[in-house]
């Protein structure tokens, strides 16, 4: 019989609670392959404090360096009061942001972020410089290791935070600089006049969200970007000539709300209402928003986010006694966009033409769907190809929703191995049959008629856009051979052509699986490259059995558990800042050209050259 006595009652120190429940403070942990992994949240939490100083007109430059997993962030704000440095980085519910006169419309209000970074770091150094004095304190896992006496300095005022994430919390982690760079660009887009340097590179924006949209959209637009601004409101948007979904970049008080919230829903509603009122036409909302790309930034007092990671806005009110977020956004867009369309008749004409074209496409596609007749049959076909998991991204109350994953595999053999090895709570498997269609030159109607992509869209629940996406992570799991690479490219072409927001949103990955198994009677080593194979042979003194995995189906379920569990190796599919998607797809997936043939010949590697 279980006993319940005073011995079962425990009180945790602040740092112990954070270390035992890190997900409460920084979301999912991860190893760095996803843009919302905890190590990036830690970086963001420190930068947010520097941004708040900038917003109060203190410090217009932030210096960031990351080297060998050590992060250093230096701002030139006012600096933490010297006698409160320890409290501000190591005492919960302590900070300067409770006083709204000092930090109006701040990102963080509960004094948690910096403390979480401290507790989850194996090394943490806080340094405050104010008026010729510097206070320095060092920590490990949230505990003070060295408290330096106050010293004189000639440095400019500000704060310097240095930390190294604890590998006991973040196993096998590494920083992908593409994610850091994307974060920093967002900071400067939203804070004009701010300069950030990262590892020597300068980040600066003159035109705010206009620059953000210019850098992030790829392909041809239907009309020039519309840029609307007011005191605490900024919106930029356009429609793409090609594409089917909706793409939104939304921000609250400078925080990138990658999972949307009340403001994003209000934006979608406001655009529909304003367009209908302007044209005096009852257009379908989907036709108005199809292929839209929009960026919205608002600043409100005391925002309420749905979690400490602040990726989704939960606020309904702007402030006590004020308008709701919804009506504020609807009112702003109704006034500003209506005026813009009256002044810019060319944009108004192009926008209406796009809506009419989308309406035509939707009606054509609807004739192929035959939803009322074929829904049961389609569900049956999806179920034959999909081995679903128990948790979905749309289960907003489940803390592990961000870990939901769909593996897209080729053939029954590979999907069978993954299915038997997976975590059925969080990992689903979709099995492709043969090589998918090359969708580069195809219309949405043709792609919808293709059974494989039709059923894949249904499995992902993105037929009406990615708002209903069922899995946060989409992992392409193909063989490490020519056919597998071709299938991978065909899938990426489909996503880039029709659902680029999945890639831009950091949802798509490539699964790395071992090429070799090197073992003797005592030890087995799995190798992902030729260099790793040679190292393993040397480690086992050359007396080893070497197996070359030709395909995923050759890896047994017992072995596969090692490769799709906590030690999973993923390559994120990331678009560079200057990547021109149309040109990229045209070169690799369009009509064959002498240039592409020469590229293939020059970069061809024969397997026999790789395997020694």
C-alpha positions in Angstrom: 0.0 0.0 0.0 1.3 3.5 -0.9 1.9 5.8 2.0 1.4 9.5 2.0 3.4 11.3 4.6 5.2 14.5 5.0 8.3 12.8 3.5 6.4 12.9 0.1 6.0 16.7 0.3 8.9 18.4 -1.5 9.8 22.1 -2.2 11.9 22.7 -5.3 14.3 25.6 -5.6 13.4 27.9 -8.6 16.2 26.5 -10.8 15.3 22.9 -9.9 11.7 23.4 -11.0 12.8 24.9 -14.4 15.3 22.1 -15.0 12.6 19.4 -14.1 9.9 21.1 -16.2 11.8 22.9 -19.0 8.9 22.6 -21.4 6.8 24.9 -19.3 9.4 27.7 -19.9 10.9 27.2 -23.3 8.5 24.8 -25.1 10.0 21.7 -26.7 13.7 21.0 -26.1 14.9 19.6 -29.5 18.5 19.4 -30.7 18.4 22.6 -32.8 17.0 21.3 -36.1 13.6 23.1 -35.6 13.2 26.9 -35.4 11.1 26.6 -32.3 13.6 24.4 -30.4 14.5 25.5 -26.9 18.0 26.7 -27.6 16.5 29.4 -29.9 13.9 30.4 -27.3 16.8 30.9 -24.9 18.6 33.3 -27.4 15.3 35.1 -28.0 14.6 35.6 -24.3 17.9 37.4 -23.8 17.5 39.5 -26.9 14.0 40.5 -25.9 15.3 42.3 -22.9 17.7 44.3 -25.2 14.8 45.1 -27.6 12.7 46.4 -24.7 15.6 48.8 -23.9 15.7 49.9 -27.5 11.9 50.5 -27.5 12.4 52.8 -24.5 15.0 54.7 -26.6 18.0 53.3 -24.8 20.6 51.5 -27.0 20.3 51.3 -30.7 22.9 48.5 -31.3 23.0 44.9 -30.1 26.1 42.7 -30.6 25.6 38.9 -30.8 28.2 36.2 -31.3 27.8 32.4 -31.2 30.9 30.3 -31.2 31.2 26.6 -30.2 27.7 26.8 -28.7 28.6 29.8 -26.5 26.2 32.7 -26.9 27.1 36.2 -26.1 24.6 39.1 -26.3 25.7 42.7 -25.5 23.4 45.7 -25.7 24.0 49.4 -25.0 20.9 50.1 -22.9 20.7 51.4 -19.4 22.1 48.3 -17.8 20.6 46.4 -14.9 20.8 48.3 -11.6 24.0 47.1 -10.2 22.6 46.0 -6.8 19.9 44.0 -8.5 21.9 41.9 -11.1 21.6 38.6 -9.1 17.9 39.2 -8.4 17.1 39.9 -12.1 18.8 36.8 -13.4 18.3 34.3 -10.5 15.1 35.3 -8.5 11.8 34.4 -10.0 9.1 37.1 -10.5 11.7 39.8 -10.3 12.2 42.4 -13.0 11.6 46.0 -14.2 8.7 45.2 -16.5 6.0 45.2 -14.0 6.2 49.0 -14.0 4.4 49.9 -17.3 5.8 53.5 -17.1 9.3 52.0 -17.5 8.4 49.3 -20.0 5.3 50.1 -22.0 4.1 47.5 -24.5 7.0 45.2 -23.5 7.3 41.6 -24.7 8.0 39.9 -21.4 6.1 40.8 -18.2 6.6 38.0 -15.8 10.3 38.0 -15.0 10.8 34.4 -16.1 12.8 34.4 -19.4 16.3 35.2 -18.2 16.0 33.0 -15.2 15.0 30.1 -17.4 18.1 30.6 -19.6 20.2 30.8 -16.4 18.8 27.5 -15.0 19.1 25.6 -18.3 22.8 26.7 -18.9 25.9 24.9 -17.8 27.6 28.3 -17.8 25.8 31.7 -17.4 27.4 35.0 -17.0 25.6 38.3 -16.3 27.4 41.6 -16.6 25.9 45.1 -16.1 27.7 48.3 -16.9 26.4 51.5 -15.5 28.1 54.9 -15.2 31.7 53.7 -15.0 31.0 50.6 -12.9 30.6 46.9 -13.8 28.9 44.1 -11.8 29.6 40.5 -12.9 28.2 37.3 -11.6 28.7 33.7 -13.0 26.4 30.7 -12.6 26.1 27.1 -13.4 22.6 25.5 -13.7 21.2 28.6 -12.0 23.6 28.4 -9.0 26.1 31.2 -8.3 29.7 30.0 -8.9 31.4 33.3 -8.6 30.2 36.8 -7.5 32.7 39.4 -8.6 33.1 42.6 -6.6 32.1 45.9 -8.2 34.8 47.2 -10.6 35.6 50.3 -12.5 35.3 50.3 -16.3 35.4 52.6 -19.3 32.8 50.5 -21.2 29.6 52.1 -22.4 26.4 51.4 -20.4 24.5 48.2 -21.1 24.2 44.5 -20.4 26.2 41.5 -21.5 24.9 38.0 -21.1 27.0 34.9 -22.0 25.6 31.4 -21.8 26.2 27.8 -22.9 23.1 25.6 -23.0 23.4 22.5 -20.8 23.9 19.4 -22.9 22.3 17.4 -20.1 19.0 19.2 -21.1 19.7 19.7 -24.8 21.3 16.4 -26.0 23.5 16.6 -29.1 22.3 20.1 -29.9 23.8 22.6 -32.4 22.8 26.0 -33.6 21.6 26.4 -37.2 22.6 29.9 -38.0 19.8 30.2 -40.6 17.3 30.2 -37.8 19.2 32.8 -35.8 19.5 35.0 -38.9 15.8 34.8 -39.6 15.1 35.8 -36.0 17.4 38.7 -36.2 16.0 40.0 -39.5 12.5 40.0 -37.9 13.9 42.0 -35.0 15.2 44.8 -37.3 12.2 44.7 -39.6 10.0 45.5 -36.5 12.4 48.0 -34.9 13.5 50.5 -37.5 16.6 52.3 -36.4 18.0 49.2 -34.6 21.3 47.7 -35.8 22.2 44.1 -34.8 25.5 42.5 -35.6 25.8 38.7 -35.5 29.2 37.1 -35.9 30.3 40.3 -37.7 27.3 40.5 -40.1 25.1 43.6 -39.9 21.3 43.5 -39.8 19.3 46.7 -40.5 16.0 47.6 -42.1 14.8 51.0 -43.4 11.3 49.9 -44.5 10.0 47.6 -41.8 7.4 45.0 -42.9 7.8 46.0 -46.5 11.3 44.8 -46.3 10.2 41.6 -44.5 7.7 40.7 -47.2 10.1 41.7 -50.0 12.8 39.3 -48.7 10.4 36.4 -47.9 8.2 36.1 -50.9 9.4 34.3 -53.9 7.8 34.3 -57.3 5.8 36.9 -59.2 3.3 39.1 -57.4 -0.1 40.2 -58.8 0.5 43.8 -57.7 3.1 45.8 -55.7 3.2 45.3 -52.0 0.6 47.3 -50.1 2.2 48.9 -47.0 -0.1 50.4 -44.4 1.0 52.1 -41.1 -0.4 53.8 -38.1 1.0 54.5 -34.6 0.9 50.9 -33.2 -0.1 49.2 -36.4 1.7 48.1 -39.5 0.6 45.8 -42.3 2.2 44.8 -45.6 0.6 42.3 -48.0 0.3 41.2 -51.6 -1.0 38.2 -53.6 1.2 35.8 -55.5 0.4 34.8 -59.1 1.0 31.2 -58.3 0.2 29.4 -55.1 -2.8 28.1 -53.2 -2.4 28.8 -49.5 -2.2 31.8 -47.2 1.1 33.0 -45.7 1.2 35.2 -42.6 4.0 36.7 -40.6 2.4 38.2 -37.4 3.9 40.0 -34.5 2.8 41.4 -31.1 5.2 43.9 -29.4 8.0 42.6 -31.6 7.3 38.9 -30.7 7.0 36.6 -33.7 3.7 34.7 -33.1 4.4 31.8 -35.4 1.3 30.0 -34.2 -1.0 33.0 -34.8 -3.7 33.9 -32.4 -6.5 36.4 -32.1 -4.7 39.1 -34.1 -4.0 36.8 -37.0 -7.6 35.6 -37.1 -8.8 39.2 -37.0 -6.4 40.1 -39.9 -7.9 37.3 -42.1 -11.4 38.5 -41.2 -10.6 42.2 -41.8 -9.2 41.7 -45.2 -12.3 39.8 -46.3 -14.7 42.4 -44.9 -12.8 45.4 -46.4 -12.5 43.8 -49.9 -16.2 42.8 -49.9 -17.2 46.3 -48.8 -14.9 48.0 -51.4 -16.0 46.0 -54.4 -19.6 45.6 -53.1 -19.4 41.9 -53.9 -20.0 38.9 -51.6 -16.8 37.1 -52.6 -16.0 33.8 -51.0 -13.3 34.3 -48.2 -11.1 31.6 -49.7 -11.1 33.4 -53.0 -10.1 36.7 -51.4 -7.2 35.2 -49.4 -5.9 32.5 -51.8 -2.1 33.0 -52.3 -2.0 36.0 -50.0 1.3 36.8 -48.3 0.9 39.3 -45.4 2.9 40.6 -42.5 1.2 42.3 -39.5 2.6 44.0 -36.4 0.7 45.5 -33.5 1.7 46.8 -30.2 -0.6 46.5 -27.2 -0.3 46.9 -23.4 0.0 43.7 -21.3 -0.4 41.1 -24.1 -1.5 37.7 -22.9 0.2 34.8 -24.7 -1.0 31.2 -24.5 2.4 30.0 -23.2 5.7 31.3 -21.8 7.2 30.9 -25.3 4.8 33.6 -26.6 4.2 32.0 -30.0 0.4 32.5 -30.0 -1.6 35.6 -28.8 -4.5 34.9 -26.5 -5.4 38.5 -25.7 -8.9 39.7 -26.6 -8.7 43.2 -25.2 -6.2 45.9 -26.1 -6.3 47.3 -22.6 -8.9 47.7 -19.8 -11.8 49.8 -21.1 -10.4 49.8 -24.6 -11.4 48.1 -27.9 -10.9 44.4 -28.5 -7.9 43.3 -30.6 -10.3 42.1 -33.2 -12.2 45.3 -33.6 -9.0 47.4 -33.5 -7.5 45.4 -36.4 -10.8 45.4 -38.4 -11.2 49.2 -37.9 -7.6 49.9 -38.9 -7.6 47.8 -42.0 -11.1 49.0 -43.0 -9.9 52.6 -43.0 -6.4 52.3 -44.3 -6.9 49.6 -47.0 -10.1 51.2 -48.2 -8.3 54.5 -48.7 -5.4 52.8 -50.4 -7.6 51.0 -52.9 -9.4 54.2 -53.8 -6.2 56.0 -54.4 -4.4 53.1 -56.2 -6.9 52.0 -58.8 -4.3 49.8 -60.6 -3.8 47.7 -57.4 -7.6 47.6 -56.9 -8.1 46.2 -60.5 -5.3 43.6 -60.1 -6.6 42.5 -56.8 -10.1 42.0 -58.1 -8.8 40.1 -61.1 -6.9 37.8 -58.8 -10.0 37.1 -56.7 -12.0 36.3 -59.9 -9.3 33.9 -61.1 -9.2 32.2 -57.7 -13.0 31.8 -57.8 -12.7 30.1 -61.2 -10.0 27.8 -60.0 -12.0 26.8 -56.9 -15.1 26.0 -58.8 -13.1 23.8 -61.3 -11.4 21.9 -58.5 -14.7 21.5 -56.6 -16.0 19.6 -59.6 -13.2 17.1 -59.2 -13.5 16.7 -55.5 -17.1 15.3 -55.5 -16.8 15.6 -51.7 -20.4 14.4 -51.0 -20.0 11.2 -53.1 -16.4 10.3 -52.5 -15.6 11.3 -48.9 -16.0 7.8 -47.5 -14.0 6.3 -50.3 -11.3 8.9 -49.9 -11.1 8.4 -46.2 -10.7 4.7 -46.8 -7.8 5.3 -49.2 -6.1 7.7 -46.8 -6.3 5.2 -44.0 -4.7 2.5 -46.2 -1.6 4.8 -46.6 -1.6 6.6 -43.3 -0.6 5.1 -39.9 -1.8 8.0 -37.7 -0.6 9.0 -34.3 -2.7 9.9 -31.2 -1.7 13.5 -30.8 -2.1 16.2 -33.5 -0.9 19.8 -33.8 -4.5 21.0 -33.5 -4.8 19.5 -30.0 -4.0 22.9 -28.5 -4.2 21.7 -24.8 -1.6 19.0 -25.3 1.8 20.2 -24.3 3.5 17.7 -26.7 1.6 18.9 -29.8 4.8 20.6 -31.2 6.4 17.1 -31.3 3.8 15.6 -33.7 5.5 14.2 -36.8 4.6 12.7 -40.1 7.1 10.5 -41.9 6.6 10.3 -45.6 8.3 7.1 -46.8 8.6 5.3 -50.1 7.1 1.8 -50.3 5.6 -0.7 -47.9 8.9 -2.1 -46.7 10.3 1.2 -45.4 7.0 2.4 -44.0 6.6 -0.9 -42.3 9.9 -0.6 -40.5 9.1 2.9 -39.4 5.6 2.0 -38.3 6.9 -0.8 -36.1 9.6 1.4 -34.6 7.8 4.7 -34.1 6.3 6.4 -31.1 2.6 5.9 -31.9 1.6 8.8 -29.6 3.4 11.4 -31.7 4.7 9.9 -34.9 2.6 9.0 -38.0 3.7 7.4 -41.2 2.4 8.0 -44.8 3.5 5.5 -47.5 4.0 6.7 -51.0 3.5 4.4 -54.0 6.1 4.9 -56.7 7.6 8.2 -57.8 5.3 11.2 -57.3 4.3 13.5 -60.1 6.7 16.3 -61.1 4.4 19.3 -60.2 6.6 22.1 -61.4 4.6 22.9 -64.6 1.3 21.6 -63.3 -1.9 23.4 -62.2 -3.6 22.9 -58.9 -6.4 21.1 -60.7 -4.0 18.5 -62.3 -2.2 18.0 -58.9 -5.5 17.4 -57.1 -6.4 14.7 -59.6 -3.1 12.9 -58.8 -4.0 10.3 -56.2 -0.8 10.3 -54.3 -0.7 14.1 -53.7 -4.5 14.2 -53.2 -4.3 11.7 -50.4 -1.1 13.3 -48.9 -2.9 16.7 -48.7 -5.8 14.9 -47.0 -3.5 13.2 -44.5 -1.8 16.5 -43.7 -5.2 18.3 -43.6 -4.0 21.1 -45.8 -6.5 20.9 -48.7 -8.1 24.2 -47.5 -4.7 25.7 -46.4 -2.2 25.0 -43.7 -4.3 26.4 -40.8 -5.5 22.8 -40.0 -2.1 21.2 -40.4 -2.2 18.0 -38.3 1.6 17.6 -37.7 4.2 20.1 -36.8 7.0 18.2 -38.4 6.9 16.7 -41.9 9.9 14.4 -42.4 10.8 13.0 -45.8 12.2 9.6 -45.3 13.6 8.2 -48.5 16.4 5.7 -49.5 20.0 7.1 -49.7 20.2 6.3 -53.5 19.4 8.0 -56.8 15.7 7.0 -56.7 15.3 8.1 -53.1 16.9 11.5 -53.9 14.6 11.9 -56.9 11.5 11.2 -54.8 12.8 13.7 -52.2 13.2 16.4 -54.9 9.7 15.7 -56.3 8.2 16.1 -52.8 10.1 19.3 -52.2 8.9 20.6 -55.5 5.3 19.9 -54.5 5.6 21.7 -51.2 7.5 24.7 -52.7 5.1 25.0 -55.6 1.8 24.7 -53.8 2.5 25.0 -50.0 5.7 27.1 -49.6 4.5 28.3 -46.2 5.2 24.7 -44.9 8.9 25.2 -45.7 9.0 28.8 -44.7 7.4 27.9 -41.5 10.1 25.4 -40.7 7.9 22.3 -40.9 9.8 20.2 -43.4 12.8 18.0 -42.8 15.0 15.4 -44.4 15.6 12.2 -42.3 19.2 11.1 -42.0 19.6 7.4 -41.7 22.9 5.5 -41.4 24.6 4.4 -44.6 26.7 1.8 -42.8 26.7 -0.6 -39.8 30.1 -1.4 -38.5 30.2 -4.0 -35.7 32.2 -6.7 -34.0 31.2 -9.1 -31.2 31.3 -6.3 -28.6 30.1 -3.2 -30.2 27.9 -1.8 -33.1 28.5 1.6 -34.6 26.1 3.2 -37.1 27.7 5.6 -39.6 26.1 8.3 -41.6 29.0 9.1 -43.8 32.2 7.6 -45.2 34.3 9.5 -42.7 32.3 8.1 -39.8 32.7 4.6 -41.4 36.5 4.9 -41.5 36.6 6.2 -37.9 34.4 3.3 -36.7 36.7 0.8 -38.5 39.7 2.3 -36.8 38.0 2.3 -33.4 37.2 -1.4 -33.7 40.8 -2.1 -34.7 39.8 -3.1 -38.3 38.2 -6.4 -37.2 34.6 -5.5 -38.1 31.7 -6.6 -40.2 30.5 -3.8 -42.4 27.0 -3.6 -43.8 26.0 -1.0 -46.4 22.2 -0.1 -46.1 20.9 0.2 -49.6 17.4 1.2 -48.5 15.3 2.0 -45.4 13.6 -1.4 -45.8 16.9 -3.1 -45.0 17.0 -1.6 -41.5 15.1 -3.7 -39.0 12.5 -2.2 -36.8 14.6 -2.8 -33.7 17.4 -0.8 -35.3 15.1 1.9 -36.6 14.2 2.8 -33.0 17.6 4.3 -32.6 17.2 6.6 -35.6 13.8 8.1 -35.1 13.8 8.5 -31.3 15.5 11.1 -29.2 18.8 10.8 -31.2 17.0 11.4 -34.6 19.1 13.2 -37.1 17.3 15.7 -39.2 18.3 18.2 -41.9 15.9 21.1 -41.9 14.7 22.4 -45.3 15.5 26.1 -45.1 15.1 28.7 -47.7 18.0 31.2 -47.7 17.1 34.9 -47.5 17.9 35.5 -51.2 16.6 32.1 -52.6 14.5 32.6 -55.7 12.2 29.6 -55.6 10.9 29.9 -59.2 14.4 30.1 -60.6 15.5 27.2 -58.4 12.6 24.9 -59.4 12.9 25.9 -63.0 16.6 24.9 -63.1 16.2 21.6 -61.3 12.7 20.5 -62.1 11.8 22.3 -65.4 12.6 21.4 -68.9 16.0 19.8 -69.4 18.7 22.2 -70.5 22.4 22.0 -71.4 23.3 23.8 -68.2 21.5 21.3 -66.1 23.0 18.3 -68.0 26.5 19.8 -67.5 25.8 20.4 -63.8 24.8 16.7 -63.4 27.9 15.5 -65.3 30.3 17.7 -63.3 28.8 16.7 -59.9 28.1 13.0 -60.6 29.6 10.6 -58.0 29.6 6.9 -58.6 28.8 4.8 -55.5 31.9 2.7 -56.1 34.0 5.8 -55.6 32.4 6.3 -52.2 32.6 2.8 -50.8 36.2 1.7 -50.2 
